Amino acid sequence: MNRNLFEQEIHIRILRILSTDGELTQRDLARHLGISLGKTNYCLTEIAGKALVGIKRFKNSNNKIAYAYLLTPKGLKEKAKLTKSFLSLNVREYEALKRQEHVE
């Protein structure tokens, strides 16, 4: 899998996770994704830079670095677009494997 495709997969997984629980810490998110905390931070920064996720800091929290990650309307559209793209790719890969299976 090329690097760009791998990062796209991480981005869609982040968008999916945050659409159900935007109050995860980056450490929890990294655990869910199975990637390093640094990679998680890098990907979140990229996604936020594209205005797909809004980051809100809780000022009154006991945890001084508590954040909420909220999908923006643009993020919801991108999540749907990426999901469609990945499903299409998986269907093409499945069909190619099936054709290969019939040849052998």
BELFENBEL-V899556 format. One record per helix or strand of 2 or more residues. SS is the DSSP state (2 for helix, 1 for strand). FROM is the first residue (numbers start at 1). TO is the last residue. Records with the same first field share a line. If there is no record, write none. Layout:
BEGIN
SS: FROM-TO / FROM-TO
END
This chain:
BEGIN
2: 3-20 / 26-33 / 37-49 / 73-103
1: 53-57 / 67-71
END
